[in-house]
Amino acid sequence: MSEQEHLGADHAELLAALCKLDGEIAEAAGRAMAAWAPALQREEFRGSAENMAAYLALRQADLRGFQHPLAALGLSSLGRAEGHVRASLAAVIAALGRITGGGEAEFPPAAAFDAPGELLDARRDALFGGAPDSPQTRILVTLPTEAATEDGMLDRLVAAGADCVRINTAHDGPEVWAAMIAQTRAAGQAAGRRVPVSMDLAGPKIRIEAVARVEGVRLKIGERFALATDAGAAPDLPVAVLSHAELFAHMPVGQPVWINDGKLRARVVERPDDSCAILTVTGARAKGEKLKPEKGVNLPGADLAIPALTDDDRGVLGFVASHADIVSFSFVQTVEDVQTLLAELTARCQGRALPAVMLKIETPLAVRNLPQMIVAAGGQVPVAVMIARGDLAVEIGFERLSEMQEEILWLCEAAQVPVVWATQVLDGLLRDGQASRAETTDAAMGQRAECVMLNKGQYLAEAVAFLRSVMGRMDRHQDKKFAHLGPLKTWRLP
């Protein structure tokens, strides 16, 4: 066999394998759509669900064996197929058929590749607004309490480039929220554009409620303390009382426990009874860490069966449903959580259109259930996803965060669902007026999402302007995983 004939046989084998893969994807995606069908009440989301199902089916396979042979032929290696899975496969199969003479499949129309991106952009704009000259990634600004009363604050933020605002219902109250929203609407009207309002439901606050025997104590590596439901437990040790007694069911010996966003890390070493756990510190600063009330508690890797919607959330949901453009759902973990929120919103909206829902992904269970939760929410209302990187990093481990945030970006692009890149973006600039090099790089990475969230800080307007500049510069070079090959102006040939 000549080299040309050998290559032809290889290409024919590659074509047959891709055709087989395409059939398997169609079958698997069909099964998923049959399971999801009852949730898809919005017909406009059906195509997005179909593409997400196809993407999930595609990524069950190991595609690495296809990629180099396809790239060697100048064909797509399927590395940018998220938004148009079946069309990408169809184009590669059609091209290989021409190369091998083994098929006459039609190439998909250009619209099959353009329409998904246009749909995602339209959904981004509907949710997060944006001026005509905004970078493609929108900026979501967390409002401080002063935004309710400080004249001109919202005007400055909007002028600096804020596209939408966020109000956290864990702080302040309806009177302050109403004033914030009024200031936002007025600033948007003055700027000649819509500035949407997102309101965060607080969710269950898993935290330390009280402490005992901690005065003057800084816990260091190797030292012991207790978590309990009663401050009188473990009389010889510092004690932290937990807000949720049900957490003890998820604390076997060996379970890691992180407190205050991981500043204090420990591991369960004894379980004296069902309402007390003895822990040894495994990570802390050299000077030690204090146990304090109100600090958050995380159990990395544990699936906590705690409902996302609390009684406090239900108490504010009437206001949120009447005023917010987006309801940001904290600690959502299951389809049942999503269904509960939608039912509560429906009861309060009384026939009015429901606000959009943003799923805040904070736990391993939420990550695992994300496709089904997207379908449950997107099947009824406009939906977005927030990568809540702070809580998520604590829950899944910092070493896994970089991988997981990429996978969530890919999945949501497949579902044509806008993503918010959140937690500590430009934190140094917000707090001290100066961004670090690492923060600037992180902000630039956020350009691949549809929106980036900034927290509160003294230099909020400056951070908005800085972020807008970074986003605009990155737009020249990148759109999701697609590199824009504009001319490089930094170097010239001699």
Disulfide bonds with the S-S distance in Angstrom:
none
